[in-house]
Amino acid sequence: MATEQNIIGREISHAASRAIYEDALQAHEDASHPCHRFVELQHGVDADRWQMPIPFMGSTAALSLVFLGLNPGYDPNENSPRWGISFEQWDRFWRTAFDQAPATWPRLYRWYQRIGQRALGDDFRLGRDALVLEVIHYRSWRSEGCDEADVMRHEMPVTLPLLDQIQSKCDSLLRVKSAVAIA
């Protein structure tokens, strides 16, 4: 679960990321885990090729902004970390998700990039100025499995503290900017 120490300079810490990774390992192996159903909901993929959850996407939220979705989509052909990947590789994959040119990103993230540029100017960059978070980190086709109460009860204590920390940093930033503008 995220704490004040888990978000450093608007960057999600390795400790918070590792907690999500370890939860995914448990969900994969433990049929009683509320998110185990997502292993089976990745239709057409054997459990040993399961696409791991997305903890967050991007390295920082320098502007304290978050694009929030319900859960990440699922495409069996997508280049995405799979079951068996090390924590270090998995974490690096998601922190660097937007290091390539936006033209190479999936359509949704290109849309987020355009929204950011329209609102904040051409210098906006997803993954540096804003993070992408999902309420439910586990992947499924068309949000399948996300309407289960036990899934939400499990995932909300992971996601809400991340959002709270980014929001509190944003509030502090706005207070500083307001004080400077008044002076």
N, C-alpha and C positions, 0 to 999 in steps of 0.2 A: 504494500500500500504506500502511496506517496506521502511524504512528510515534507516539512520545510527544507530538510537537507536533500531531498530527492530532486529538487529543481534548482539548479545552480546557474545563475545568470540567464534565466529563461531557457536553460537547456535541461532536458530530462536526464537525471543522473543514471549512471550505470546500475546503481542499486535498484531503482524503480524499474528499469528495463529488465534486469535479471529476475525480479519478482514475477513479471509477466511471463518471461521465458520458462521459469520453473513451474509456474502454474500450467503452462501449455504441456510440459512434460507429464505432469500429473493428469491433466485432462485426457491426454492420449492413452495413458495406461490404465486409468481407473474408471471403470464403467459407471461408478456411482457419482463421479464428478459431474456437476451440472452442465459443463461445456463438452463433455465427452461426445455428445450427440453430433458435434460439428465434425468429428472424425468421419462419421458415417454420412454426413450431409455433403461431403465433397465427392459427389457422384462421379464414378469412372476412375477413381484414384484408389489404389491399394493403400492400406493404413501405413505402410512403410514409405510411401511417397506423399504423405499428407502435407499440405501446405500449412506451415506454422502461422500462428496469429500475427497480426501487425500491432506492435506496441504503440507506435507513433511513427510519423514520417517527417524527416527533416532533422537538422542539427540544432537549430535554435528558433526561438520566437522573439527575436530582437524587438519587435513592435508589440509584443504581448498579445498577438492575435492567434486564434485557432480556427481552423475549418473543421467542424465537427460533423461526423456522419454516424449512421446507426451501426453499420458493420461493414467490413471490407467485402467487396464482391469476390467472386471465385471464378477462375478460369483454369481448367486443368492444364492448359498449355502455357500459362503465364510463367515467366522467369521469376520465381519467388522462393524464398527459403523453405526447404522441405524438412520433414522429420529426419533427425540424425545430424543436423547442422550444429556446429558448436555455438555457444553463446556469443563468443567474440565475432564470429562471421555474421550471425543473425543480427546482432546489435549494429555492426558496421553497415550492413546492407540497408537498414532502415534509416540510420542517421545520414547516409549519403544518397538517399533515394532521389533527391532533386539536384544532384551534382551534375547531371548530364543536361544537355540542351532541352528546353521545354518541349520542343517538337517531338522528342522521343518519349515523353511521358504519356500515360493513359489519358484519354479524353477528359475525364472528370478533373484531373489535376491541372491540365492545361486550362480548363474553365476556371478553377480556383485562381490560377496565376493571372488570368485576364481580369477577374474580379478585383484582385489586389492591385493590379496596375491601374485599373480604372478609378479605384477609390483613393489610391495613395501615390500614383505616379509611376512612370516607367522604370524607376529604380527598384520597385518592389520585387522581391524574389521569394517564392515559396521555398520553405526549408531553411531560410535564413531569417526572414522577417515574420514568418508565420509557420506554425506546425499543423499537421493534419493528425487529428485524433479520431478514434471511433469509440462510441459508447460501449459496444461489444467488440472486443479485439479479434474474435474468431471469425474465420472466413466462411461464407456460404453463398449459394446462388440465390439472388433476389431476396435476401434477408430471411431465408428459411431458418427456422429455429429461434429467431430473435423474439418472438412473441411469448416465449415461455417465461413465466414469473421467476423460476429458480435461476434462469440465466441472468436476468436483470438484477436479481438480488446478489448474485455472485460478482457481476461485472461493475456495477455502480460504485462500490467502495474502492475500486481501482481507478476508475476514470474521474469521478468527481473531485478527489483531492488534487489531481493534476490540473484540472480546470480552475479550481479555487486558487491554487498557487499562482498560476499565470494571471488570473483576474486580479489578485491582490497586488501583483507587481505592476499591472496596468494601472490600477487605481493610484498607486504611489507615483508612477510616472506622470499621470495626469495632474496630480497635486503639485508636483515639482514644476511642470510646465506652466500651470496656472499661476504659481507664485512668481515665476520668472516674468511672465507676461504682465502681471500687476506691477512688479517693481519697475 
